[in-house]
Amino acid sequence: FLEPVNTALAPGYTDVIKHPMDFGTMTTKVERGRYRSLEEFANDFKLVTTNAKTYNPPNTIYHTEANRIE
């Protein structure tokens, strides 16, 4: 969740996930003042977890952790 998904290690990721997001990118956006509201930040956070659950099957560590942090 911390860095962008390495698409070399995640076959088909860009076919499934059209709007990638990760916490590192979110941190950069915060540092650069790119969020105009808490809602924009929350939407990106939700995108991180939704993407993880969309790409990864249930019962994988990524899917499980996405559920846990939501």
LINHUTA-V713054 format. One record per pair of residues at least 4 apart in sequence whose C-alpha atoms are under 7 Angstrom apart, sorted by the first residue. I is the first residue (numbers start at 1). J is the second residue. If there is no record, write none. Layout:
i	j
I	J
I	J
//
This chain:
i	j
1	22
1	23
2	22
2	23
2	24
3	22
3	23
3	24
4	21
4	22
6	10
7	11
7	13
12	16
13	17
13	55
14	18
16	55
17	51
21	25
21	44
21	47
21	48
22	26
22	48
23	27
24	28
25	29
26	30
27	31
28	32
29	33
29	34
29	35
30	34
30	35
35	40
35	41
36	40
37	41
38	42
39	43
40	44
41	45
42	46
43	47
44	48
45	49
46	50
47	51
48	52
49	53
49	66
49	70
50	54
51	55
52	56
52	62
52	63
52	66
53	57
53	63
53	66
56	60
56	62
56	63
57	63
58	63
58	64
59	63
59	64
60	64
61	65
62	66
63	67
64	68
65	69
66	70
//
